[in-house]
């Protein structure tokens, strides 16, 4: 399986970077091909331009400004996202990745009759999110309703692909996580991806 592994964290020595390394090692050990897209290291511009927005309903939609990322997404069988949750949401660079790369003609097409969109990422068979939160589990799930999971599963996964395996592994209360808890989480990530 060819996996696009997207890392969205500005610090190369972050825990997110450790999660991405662990994921990559586990996948490659199992024989998968991993394409690491480090959004910060590759200086991905998350800003949807005026021209891109004005042409959003053009057919075909022009994705030339993000052609490399689009090609990498289209050639993948699976997508694994590694990111921290900030303010109960995606880092801005990851949101911009969705805005610019998960574009019409790539991730979906507009239904000519209006309303629903038609999924186009039929090549993607799995979508995993490996994430951390600064808040405890109960705040994320009970108070906030786990918004990132809802957006990924009900929005991006369901609207852009059909019949994909979705999984989200989160380390909650990251700001107070001990080294031992971090190691346990890395091992959890390793085991989950070794089973892919």
NORVEN-V76808 format. One record per residue. RES is the residue in one letter. NEAR is the number of other C-alpha atoms within 10 Angstrom. D_FIRST is the distance of its C-alpha to the first C-alpha in Angstrom with 2 decimals. Layout:
<<RES,NEAR,D_FIRST> <RES,NEAR,D_FIRST>>
//
This chain:
<<X,15,0.00> <X,18,3.80> <X,25,6.27> <X,25,9.90> <X,24,12.16> <X,20,15.65> <X,25,18.67> <X,25,22.04> <X,21,24.84> <X,16,27.60> <X,11,28.21> <X,12,26.16> <X,9,27.63> <X,12,26.94> <X,19,25.52> <X,21,22.72> <X,19,21.88> <X,15,21.97> <X,24,19.57> <X,25,17.11> <X,17,17.64> <X,18,17.23> <X,25,13.95> <X,24,12.61> <X,17,14.18> <X,21,12.89> <X,23,9.17> <X,16,9.89> <X,12,12.17> <X,14,9.69> <X,12,7.90> <X,16,5.04> <X,16,6.28> <X,20,8.50> <X,17,10.95> <X,16,13.96> <X,18,16.34> <X,19,19.53> <X,19,21.74> <X,16,24.97> <X,13,24.36> <X,8,23.37> <X,9,26.42> <X,16,24.85> <X,16,27.82> <X,17,27.46> <X,14,30.63> <X,14,30.54> <X,12,33.23> <X,9,36.24> <X,9,35.15> <X,19,31.70> <X,12,33.39> <X,9,36.13> <X,13,33.71> <X,16,31.40> <X,14,32.52> <X,12,32.71> <X,11,30.82> <X,11,28.87> <X,15,28.32> <X,16,28.27> <X,19,25.22> <X,10,26.25> <X,13,27.07> <X,14,23.45> <X,12,21.88> <X,12,19.62> <X,20,18.11> <X,19,17.87> <X,12,16.08> <X,15,13.47> <X,24,13.09> <X,18,13.07> <X,15,10.33> <X,21,7.84> <X,19,5.94> <X,22,7.30> <X,21,10.53> <X,24,12.28> <X,19,15.96> <X,26,18.30> <X,26,21.95> <X,24,25.43> <X,17,27.35> <X,13,30.60> <X,10,33.31> <X,17,31.05> <X,17,28.77> <X,18,26.06> <X,16,27.11> <X,13,28.55> <X,20,26.03> <X,23,23.13> <X,15,25.34> <X,17,26.02> <X,22,22.33> <X,15,22.16> <X,15,25.52> <X,22,24.76> <X,23,21.08> <X,20,20.69> <X,21,23.49> <X,23,24.97> <X,20,23.20> <X,18,19.89> <X,24,19.28> <X,19,22.17> <X,20,25.29> <X,16,28.75> <X,11,30.37> <X,9,33.34> <X,7,35.57> <X,7,34.80> <X,8,33.50> <X,11,29.95> <X,16,26.99> <X,19,24.41> <X,21,20.68> <X,20,18.78> <X,22,15.30> <X,15,14.20> <X,15,10.75> <X,25,10.20> <X,19,9.51> <X,20,10.18> <X,22,12.73> <X,22,14.01> <X,21,17.22> <X,20,18.45> <X,21,22.07> <X,21,25.64> <X,21,28.96> <X,19,32.42> <X,19,33.96> <X,14,34.22> <X,15,32.20> <X,13,35.23> <X,16,35.76> <X,18,32.21> <X,13,32.07> <X,9,35.71> <X,9,37.37> <X,11,34.71> <X,13,32.68> <X,16,29.29> <X,14,29.06> <X,19,25.71> <X,18,23.97> <X,12,25.93> <X,14,25.07> <X,18,21.31> <X,20,21.17> <X,12,24.10> <X,12,23.96> <X,17,20.76> <X,24,18.33> <X,16,20.81> <X,19,22.20> <X,23,19.14> <X,20,16.68> <X,17,17.28> <X,11,16.23> <X,20,13.64> <X,13,13.58> <X,17,15.72> <X,16,16.79> <X,15,19.15> <X,16,20.31> <X,20,23.57> <X,20,26.10> <X,19,29.39> <X,17,32.65> <X,18,30.89> <X,11,34.18> <X,11,35.71> <X,13,32.80> <X,11,33.91> <X,9,32.05> <X,9,31.63> <X,13,30.05> <X,16,27.64> <X,13,26.62> <X,13,26.22> <X,16,23.94> <X,20,21.75> <X,16,21.54> <X,15,20.68> <X,19,17.75> <X,19,16.66> <X,15,17.01> <X,16,15.25> <X,20,12.03> <X,18,12.41> <X,9,12.36> <X,12,8.99>>
//
